[in-house]
Amino acid sequence: MLSLFFVPEVLSPQTVVTGEEANHIQKVLRMAAGDELLLADGHGAWGSGRISSLSKTEVLVNVATTGHQELSKPRLSVIQALPKSDRVKETVELLTEAGVDRIIPWQASRSISKLQNDSMAKWRQGAFAAAKQSRRFCIPDIEFSYDVSVNNGEIFKNSLILTCHESASAKLSQVFSDPMPDALEEIFVVIGPEGGLTEEEVAHFHAFGAHTVRLGEPIFRSAHAGVAVLSAIQALIGRW
């Protein structure tokens, strides 16, 4: 499996890799001229090629093959209640590996952690590293934009919303018992904090047509619920 590195643009026939990615190539992996690797711009464009030369700050790659990975429809988005601070990295890694397209961290009523000035940077860096590790050409979008006090109806247009709650009677699989409509553009998964969603929060998403579902009998940690739901969805809609 070829190592993946992100660059601003994938150009042919030559692309220059700089910064931390160049440092990783040279000092961590100790790659040399002639070694083959993958490049991507984080938005779907990718290329493969071989290193032609290295300097202290740059790696020059001769790109032999290029392509573009289109996002699959429906898009998979997770509205993730802020986990404990020591669980953020783990949460982002698991969601990214499970194929999430967009992560929307939100301050739920029972979230222990609070948004900090560097929260956006930490979540985005986590998504970058996880996409690189899992060989994803598209880095998940991170959007700190959700507020239950605002009418969010517009973002849920042509979408399916799944609110995960341990007291729900409906199974996740029941929602997918019928074929998904062709017009479906996005599936939203709502994950609560360790203390669970409040009745008001469940009602908030229900007002936009959300299905409240449970994930079997065991109770997942907030940081782990998303990967379980996304994995199930990927199988139920035929991607896995």
KELO-829897 format. One line per 10 residues: number of its first residue (from 1); their letters; for each residue x, y, z of N, C-alpha, C, O. Coordinates in steps of 0.2 Angstrom, whole numbers, plus 5000, padded with zeros to 4 digits. Example, Ala and Ser with C-alpha at 12.3 -4.5 7.8 and 13.67 -1.06 7.14 Angstrom:
BEGIN
1) AS) 5066,4972,5039,5062,4978,5039,5066,4984,5039,5071,4983,5042; 5064,4989,5035,5068,4995,5036,5064,5000,5039,5067,5006,5040
! end
This chain:
BEGIN
1) MLSLFFVPEV) 5004,4994,5000,5000,5000,5000,5004,5006,5000,5009,5007,5004; 5003,5011,4995,5007,5017,4995,5005,5022,5000,5000,5022,5002; 5010,5025,5002,5009,5031,5007,5006,5037,5004,5007,5038,4998; 5001,5040,5007,4998,5046,5004,5000,5052,5008,5001,5053,5014; 5001,5057,5004,5003,5064,5006,4998,5069,5003,4996,5069,4997; 4997,5075,5007,4992,5080,5004,4996,5086,5002,5001,5088,5005; 4994,5089,4996,4997,5094,4993,4992,5099,4991,4986,5097,4990; 4993,5106,4990,4988,5110,4988,4985,5109,4981,4979,5109,4980; 4989,5106,4977,4986,5104,4970,4990,5098,4968,4996,5097,4969; 4987,5094,4964,4990,5088,4961,4991,5090,4954,4987,5090,4950
11) LSPQTVVTGE) 4998,5091,4952,4999,5093,4945,5003,5088,4941,5006,5083,4944; 5002,5088,4935,5006,5083,4931,5010,5087,4926,5008,5092,4923; 5016,5085,4924,5019,5079,4927,5024,5079,4933,5026,5074,4935; 5024,5085,4936,5028,5086,4942,5025,5090,4947,5021,5095,4946; 5025,5088,4954,5022,5091,4959,5027,5092,4965,5031,5087,4966; 5027,5097,4968,5032,5099,4973,5029,5098,4980,5023,5101,4981; 5031,5094,4984,5029,5093,4991,5033,5097,4996,5039,5096,4996; 5030,5101,5000,5034,5105,5005,5031,5104,5012,5027,5100,5013; 5034,5108,5017,5032,5108,5023,5032,5102,5027,5037,5098,5026; 5027,5101,5031,5027,5095,5036,5027,5088,5032,5029,5083,5034
21) EANHIQKVLR) 5023,5088,5026,5023,5082,5022,5030,5081,5019,5031,5075,5019; 5033,5086,5017,5040,5084,5014,5045,5081,5020,5049,5077,5019; 5044,5084,5026,5048,5082,5032,5046,5075,5033,5050,5071,5035; 5039,5073,5033,5037,5066,5034,5040,5061,5029,5043,5056,5031; 5040,5063,5023,5043,5059,5018,5051,5058,5019,5053,5052,5019; 5054,5063,5021,5062,5062,5021,5064,5060,5028,5068,5055,5029; 5061,5063,5034,5064,5061,5040,5061,5056,5044,5064,5052,5048; 5054,5055,5042,5050,5049,5046,5051,5043,5042,5053,5038,5045; 5048,5043,5036,5048,5037,5032,5055,5036,5028,5056,5030,5026; 5059,5041,5028,5066,5040,5025,5065,5038,5018,5069,5033,5016
31) MAAGDELLLA) 5061,5040,5014,5060,5039,5007,5065,5042,5003,5069,5047,5005; 5067,5039,4997,5072,5041,4993,5070,5042,4985,5064,5040,4984; 5074,5045,4981,5072,5045,4974,5071,5038,4971,5074,5033,4972; 5066,5038,4967,5063,5032,4964,5058,5029,4968,5054,5024,4965; 5057,5031,4975,5051,5028,4978,5044,5030,4976,5044,5036,4974; 5039,5026,4976,5033,5028,4974,5028,5030,4979,5029,5027,4985; 5024,5035,4978,5019,5037,4983,5013,5040,4980,5012,5040,4974; 5008,5041,4984,5001,5044,4982,5001,5052,4984,5004,5053,4990; 4998,5056,4980,4997,5063,4982,4989,5064,4981,4986,5061,4977; 4987,5069,4985,4980,5071,4985,4979,5078,4987,4983,5080,4991
41) DGHGAWGSGR) 4974,5081,4985,4973,5088,4987,4968,5089,4992,4966,5095,4995; 4965,5083,4995,4960,5083,5000,4953,5084,4998,4948,5084,5002; 4952,5086,4991,4946,5087,4989,4944,5082,4983,4939,5083,4979; 4948,5077,4983,4946,5071,4978,4951,5070,4972,4952,5065,4970; 4955,5076,4971,4960,5075,4965,4966,5071,4968,4968,5072,4974; 4969,5066,4964,4974,5062,4967,4979,5061,4961,4977,5061,4955; 4985,5059,4963,4990,5057,4958,4995,5052,4961,4996,5052,4967; 4998,5048,4957,5003,5043,4959,5009,5044,4955,5009,5046,4949; 5015,5043,4958,5021,5044,4955,5027,5042,4959,5026,5039,4964; 5033,5044,4956,5039,5042,4960,5043,5049,4961,5043,5054,4958
51) ISSLSKTEVL) 5047,5048,4967,5051,5054,4969,5057,5055,4964,5060,5050,4963; 5058,5061,4961,5063,5062,4957,5069,5065,4960,5075,5063,4958; 5068,5069,4965,5073,5072,4969,5071,5075,4975,5065,5076,4976; 5076,5076,4980,5074,5078,4987,5079,5084,4989,5085,5083,4987; 5077,5089,4992,5081,5094,4995,5079,5095,5002,5075,5091,5005; 5082,5099,5006,5081,5100,5013,5073,5102,5014,5070,5100,5019; 5070,5105,5010,5063,5108,5011,5058,5105,5006,5052,5107,5007; 5060,5102,5001,5056,5100,4996,5057,5093,4993,5062,5090,4993; 5051,5090,4991,5052,5083,4987,5048,5084,4981,5043,5086,4980; 5052,5083,4975,5049,5083,4969,5047,5076,4966,5050,5071,4966
61) VNVATTGHQE) 5040,5076,4964,5037,5070,4962,5035,5070,4955,5032,5075,4953; 5037,5065,4951,5035,5064,4944,5029,5060,4944,5028,5054,4946; 5023,5064,4943,5016,5061,4943,5015,5057,4937,5015,5060,4931; 5014,5051,4937,5012,5047,4931,5005,5046,4930,5003,5045,4924; 5001,5045,4935,4994,5044,4934,4990,5049,4939,4992,5050,4945; 4985,5052,4936,4980,5056,4940,4973,5054,4939,4971,5050,4935; 4969,5056,4944,4962,5055,4944,4958,5059,4949,4961,5063,4952; 4952,5058,4949,4947,5062,4954,4942,5057,4957,4938,5054,4953; 4942,5057,4963,4937,5053,4967,4931,5057,4969,4932,5062,4973; 4925,5056,4966,4919,5060,4967,4916,5057,4974,4917,5051,4975
71) LSKPRLSVIQ) 4913,5062,4977,4910,5060,4983,4903,5056,4982,4900,5058,4977; 4902,5051,4985,4896,5047,4984,4890,5050,4987,4891,5054,4992; 4885,5049,4984,4878,5051,4986,4874,5045,4989,4874,5040,4986; 4871,5046,4995,4870,5052,4999,4877,5053,5003,4880,5049,5005; 4878,5060,5004,4883,5062,5008,4882,5060,5016,4876,5060,5018; 4887,5058,5019,4886,5055,5026,4889,5061,5031,4895,5062,5031; 4885,5063,5035,4887,5069,5040,4885,5067,5047,4880,5063,5048; 4889,5068,5052,4888,5067,5059,4888,5073,5063,4893,5077,5063; 4883,5074,5066,4882,5080,5071,4884,5077,5078,4880,5074,5081; 4890,5078,5079,4893,5075,5085,4894,5080,5091,4897,5085,5091
81) ALPKSDRVKE) 4890,5078,5097,4891,5082,5103,4898,5081,5105,4901,5076,5104; 4900,5087,5108,4907,5087,5110,4909,5082,5115,4906,5081,5120; 4914,5077,5113,4916,5072,5118,4921,5075,5123,4923,5081,5122; 4923,5071,5128,4928,5073,5132,4934,5075,5129,4936,5072,5123; 4938,5080,5131,4944,5083,5127,4949,5077,5125,4952,5078,5120; 4949,5072,5130,4954,5067,5128,4952,5062,5123,4955,5057,5121; 4945,5063,5121,4942,5058,5116,4941,5061,5109,4939,5058,5105; 4943,5068,5108,4942,5071,5102,4946,5068,5096,4943,5066,5091; 4952,5066,5097,4956,5063,5092,4953,5057,5090,4953,5055,5084; 4952,5053,5095,4949,5046,5094,4942,5046,5090,4941,5043,5085
91) TVELLTEAGV) 4938,5051,5092,4932,5052,5088,4933,5054,5081,4930,5051,5077; 4937,5059,5080,4938,5061,5073,4941,5055,5069,4939,5054,5063; 4946,5051,5072,4949,5046,5068,4944,5040,5066,4944,5038,5060; 4940,5039,5071,4935,5033,5069,4930,5035,5064,4928,5032,5060; 4927,5042,5065,4922,5044,5060,4925,5044,5053,4922,5043,5048; 4932,5047,5053,4935,5047,5046,4936,5040,5043,4935,5039,5037; 4938,5036,5047,4940,5029,5044,4933,5026,5042,4933,5021,5038; 4927,5027,5045,4921,5024,5044,4918,5028,5038,4912,5026,5035; 4921,5033,5035,4919,5036,5029,4914,5042,5029,4911,5044,5025; 4915,5046,5035,4911,5052,5036,4913,5057,5031,4919,5058,5029
101) DRIIPWQASR) 4909,5061,5028,4910,5066,5023,4910,5073,5027,4914,5078,5025; 4906,5074,5032,4906,5080,5036,4905,5079,5043,4901,5075,5045; 4909,5082,5048,4908,5082,5055,4906,5088,5057,4909,5093,5056; 4901,5089,5061,4898,5095,5064,4898,5094,5071,4893,5092,5074; 4904,5096,5075,4904,5096,5082,4899,5101,5085,4898,5107,5082; 4895,5099,5090,4891,5104,5093,4890,5104,5101,4892,5098,5104; 4889,5109,5104,4889,5110,5111,4882,5108,5113,4877,5112,5114; 4881,5101,5115,4875,5099,5118,4874,5101,5125,4879,5103,5128; 4868,5101,5127,4867,5103,5134,4871,5099,5139,4873,5102,5144; 4872,5093,5138,4875,5089,5143,4883,5087,5141,4886,5083,5144
111) SISKLQNDSM) 4885,5091,5136,4892,5090,5135,4897,5093,5140,4895,5098,5143; 4901,5089,5142,4906,5091,5148,4911,5096,5145,4912,5101,5148; 4914,5094,5139,4919,5099,5136,4915,5105,5133,4909,5105,5132; 4919,5110,5133,4917,5117,5130,4921,5118,5124,4927,5116,5123; 4918,5122,5119,4922,5124,5114,4928,5129,5116,4927,5134,5120; 4934,5128,5113,4939,5132,5115,4942,5136,5108,4940,5134,5103; 4946,5141,5109,4949,5145,5104,4952,5140,5098,4952,5142,5092; 4955,5135,5101,4959,5130,5096,4955,5124,5094,4958,5120,5091; 4949,5124,5096,4945,5118,5094,4944,5116,5087,4945,5111,5085; 4943,5122,5083,4943,5120,5075,4949,5118,5073,4949,5113,5069
121) AKWRQGAFAA) 4955,5120,5075,4961,5118,5073,4963,5111,5075,4965,5107,5070; 4961,5109,5081,4962,5102,5083,4958,5097,5079,4960,5092,5077; 4951,5099,5078,4947,5094,5074,4949,5093,5067,4949,5088,5064; 4951,5099,5064,4953,5099,5057,4960,5095,5056,4961,5091,5051; 4965,5096,5061,4971,5092,5061,4970,5085,5062,4973,5081,5058; 4965,5083,5066,4963,5076,5067,4960,5073,5061,4962,5067,5059; 4956,5077,5057,4953,5074,5051,4959,5073,5046,4959,5069,5042; 4963,5078,5045,4969,5078,5040,4973,5072,5042,4974,5068,5037; 4975,5071,5048,4979,5065,5050,4976,5058,5048,4979,5053,5046; 4969,5058,5050,4965,5052,5049,4964,5050,5042,4964,5044,5040
131) AKQSRRFCIP) 4963,5055,5038,4962,5054,5031,4968,5051,5028,4968,5047,5023; 4974,5054,5030,4980,5052,5027,4982,5045,5029,4984,5041,5025; 4981,5043,5035,4982,5036,5038,4977,5031,5034,4980,5026,5033; 4971,5033,5033,4966,5028,5030,4966,5029,5022,4962,5026,5019; 4971,5033,5019,4971,5033,5012,4965,5036,5009,4963,5033,5004; 4962,5041,5012,4956,5044,5009,4959,5051,5005,4963,5055,5007; 4956,5051,4999,4958,5057,4995,4954,5063,4997,4956,5069,4995; 4949,5062,5000,4944,5068,5002,4945,5068,5010,4943,5064,5014; 4947,5074,5013,4947,5075,5020,4940,5078,5022,4937,5082,5019; 4937,5075,5027,4931,5077,5029,4930,5084,5031,4935,5087,5034
141) DIEFSYDVSV) 4925,5087,5030,4924,5094,5031,4922,5095,5039,4919,5090,5042; 4925,5100,5042,4923,5101,5049,4920,5108,5050,4922,5113,5048; 4914,5108,5053,4910,5114,5053,4907,5115,5060,4903,5111,5062; 4909,5120,5063,4907,5122,5070,4901,5126,5069,4902,5133,5070; 4895,5124,5067,4890,5129,5065,4883,5127,5068,4878,5131,5067; 4883,5121,5072,4876,5119,5074,4874,5122,5080,4878,5122,5085; 4868,5125,5080,4865,5128,5086,4858,5126,5087,4854,5128,5082; 4855,5122,5092,4849,5120,5092,4844,5126,5093,4838,5125,5093; 4846,5132,5095,4842,5138,5096,4840,5141,5089,4836,5146,5089; 4843,5139,5084,4842,5141,5077,4838,5137,5073,4839,5131,5074
151) NNGEIFKNSL) 4834,5139,5068,4830,5135,5064,4835,5132,5058,4838,5136,5054; 4836,5126,5059,4841,5123,5054,4838,5119,5048,4841,5115,5045; 4832,5121,5047,4828,5117,5042,4832,5117,5035,4831,5112,5032; 4835,5122,5033,4838,5123,5027,4843,5117,5025,4844,5114,5020; 4847,5116,5031,4853,5111,5030,4850,5104,5029,4854,5099,5027; 4844,5103,5032,4841,5096,5031,4837,5095,5025,4834,5090,5025; 4837,5099,5020,4833,5098,5014,4836,5092,5011,4842,5091,5010; 4831,5088,5008,4833,5082,5004,4837,5077,5008,4842,5075,5005; 4836,5077,5015,4841,5073,5019,4837,5068,5023,4831,5069,5024; 4840,5063,5026,4838,5059,5031,4841,5060,5037,4847,5060,5037
161) ILTCHESASA) 4838,5061,5043,4841,5062,5049,4840,5056,5054,4834,5054,5055; 4845,5054,5057,4845,5048,5062,4847,5051,5069,4853,5052,5069; 4843,5051,5074,4845,5053,5080,4846,5047,5084,4841,5043,5085; 4852,5046,5087,4853,5040,5091,4852,5041,5098,4854,5046,5101; 4848,5036,5101,4845,5037,5108,4844,5030,5111,4841,5026,5108; 4846,5029,5117,4846,5023,5120,4839,5020,5121,4837,5015,5122; 4834,5025,5122,4827,5024,5124,4823,5023,5118,4817,5022,5118; 4825,5023,5112,4821,5023,5106,4819,5016,5105,4822,5011,5107; 4813,5015,5102,4810,5008,5101,4812,5006,5094,4812,5000,5092; 4813,5010,5089,4815,5008,5082,4822,5007,5081,4826,5010,5084
171) KLSQVFSDPM) 4823,5001,5077,4830,4999,5075,4832,5003,5070,4829,5006,5065; 4839,5004,5069,4842,5008,5064,4840,5004,5057,4839,5007,5052; 4840,4997,5057,4839,4994,5051,4832,4995,5048,4831,4994,5042; 4827,4996,5053,4820,4997,5050,4820,5003,5046,4816,5003,5041; 4824,5008,5047,4823,5015,5043,4825,5013,5036,4823,5016,5031; 4830,5008,5035,4832,5007,5028,4829,5000,5025,4832,4997,5021; 4823,4999,5028,4820,4993,5025,4817,4994,5018,4816,4989,5014; 4816,5000,5017,4813,5002,5010,4819,5006,5006,4823,5009,5009; 4819,5005,5000,4825,5009,4996,4825,5016,4997,4819,5019,4998; 4831,5019,4997,4831,5026,4998,4829,5030,4992,4830,5028,4987
181) PDALEEIFVV) 4826,5036,4993,4824,5039,4987,4829,5042,4983,4835,5044,4986; 4829,5043,4976,4834,5045,4972,4836,5052,4974,4842,5054,4973; 4831,5056,4976,4833,5063,4978,4837,5064,4984,4838,5070,4986; 4838,5059,4988,4841,5059,4995,4848,5062,4993,4852,5058,4990; 4850,5067,4996,4857,5070,4996,4861,5069,5002,4868,5069,5001; 4859,5068,5007,4863,5068,5013,4859,5064,5019,4853,5064,5020; 4863,5060,5023,4861,5057,5029,4865,5060,5035,4871,5060,5035; 4861,5062,5039,4864,5065,5045,4863,5060,5051,4857,5057,5052; 4868,5059,5055,4868,5055,5061,4869,5060,5067,4874,5063,5067; 4865,5060,5072,4865,5064,5078,4868,5060,5083,4864,5055,5085
191) IGPEGGLTEE) 4873,5062,5086,4876,5058,5092,4876,5063,5098,4879,5068,5098; 4874,5060,5103,4873,5064,5109,4880,5064,5114,4884,5060,5112; 4880,5067,5119,4886,5067,5123,4886,5061,5128,4881,5057,5128; 4891,5060,5132,4891,5054,5137,4884,5054,5141,4882,5049,5143; 4882,5060,5143,4876,5061,5147,4869,5060,5144,4864,5060,5147; 4870,5059,5137,4864,5058,5133,4861,5064,5131,4862,5070,5133; 4856,5064,5126,4852,5070,5123,4847,5071,5128,4844,5067,5131; 4845,5077,5129,4839,5079,5133,4833,5078,5128,4833,5078,5122; 4827,5078,5132,4821,5077,5128,4820,5083,5123,4817,5082,5118; 4822,5089,5125,4821,5095,5121,4826,5094,5114,4823,5096,5109
201) EVAHFHAFGA) 4831,5091,5115,4836,5090,5109,4833,5085,5105,4833,5086,5099; 4830,5080,5107,4827,5075,5103,4821,5078,5099,4820,5076,5093; 4817,5082,5103,4812,5085,5100,4814,5090,5094,4811,5090,5089; 4819,5093,5095,4822,5098,5090,4823,5094,5084,4821,5097,5079; 4827,5089,5084,4828,5085,5078,4822,5082,5075,4821,5081,5069; 4818,5080,5079,4811,5077,5077,4807,5081,5073,4804,5080,5068; 4808,5088,5075,4804,5093,5071,4806,5094,5064,4802,5096,5060; 4812,5091,5062,4814,5092,5056,4814,5085,5052,4816,5084,5047; 4810,5080,5055,4809,5074,5052,4813,5068,5054,4814,5063,5051; 4817,5069,5059,4822,5064,5061,4819,5058,5064,4813,5058,5067
211) HTVRLGEPIF) 4822,5052,5062,4820,5046,5065,4824,5045,5071,4831,5045,5071; 4821,5043,5077,4825,5042,5083,4826,5034,5083,4821,5030,5084; 4832,5032,5083,4834,5025,5083,4839,5023,5088,4842,5027,5091; 4839,5016,5090,4843,5014,5095,4848,5009,5091,4847,5006,5085; 4854,5008,5094,4859,5004,5091,4860,4997,5095,4865,4996,5098; 4855,4993,5095,4856,4987,5099,4855,4988,5106,4853,4993,5108; 4857,4983,5110,4857,4983,5117,4863,4987,5121,4861,4991,5125; 4869,4985,5119,4874,4989,5122,4874,4996,5121,4872,4999,5116; 4876,5000,5126,4877,5007,5125,4884,5009,5123,4889,5008,5127; 4884,5013,5118,4891,5015,5115,4893,5022,5119,4889,5026,5121
221) RSAHAGVAVL) 4900,5022,5120,4902,5029,5121,4900,5034,5116,4900,5032,5110; 4900,5040,5118,4899,5045,5113,4904,5045,5107,4902,5046,5101; 4910,5044,5109,4916,5044,5104,4915,5038,5099,4918,5038,5094; 4912,5033,5101,4912,5026,5098,4905,5025,5094,4905,5021,5089; 4900,5029,5095,4894,5028,5092,4894,5029,5085,4891,5026,5081; 4897,5035,5083,4897,5037,5076,4900,5031,5071,4897,5030,5066; 4905,5028,5073,4908,5023,5069,4904,5017,5068,4904,5014,5063; 4900,5016,5073,4895,5010,5073,4890,5012,5068,4888,5007,5064; 4887,5018,5069,4881,5019,5065,4883,5020,5057,4880,5017,5053; 4889,5023,5056,4891,5024,5049,4893,5017,5046,4892,5016,5040
231) SAIQALIGRW) 4896,5013,5050,4897,5006,5047,4891,5003,5045,4891,4999,5040; 4886,5003,5049,4880,5000,5048,4876,5003,5042,4874,4999,5037; 4876,5009,5041,4873,5013,5036,4877,5011,5029,4874,5010,5024; 4884,5011,5029,4887,5009,5023,4885,5002,5021,4885,5001,5015; 4884,4998,5025,4882,4991,5023,4875,4991,5021,4873,4988,5016; 4870,4995,5025,4863,4995,5023,4862,4998,5016,4857,4996,5013; 4866,5003,5014,4865,5006,5008,4869,5003,5002,4869,5005,4996; 4872,4998,5004,4876,4994,4999,4883,4996,4997,4885,4994,4992; 4886,5000,5001,4893,5002,4999,4898,4997,5002,4903,4996,4999; 4896,4994,5007,4901,4989,5010,4898,4982,5009,4901,4977,5011
! end
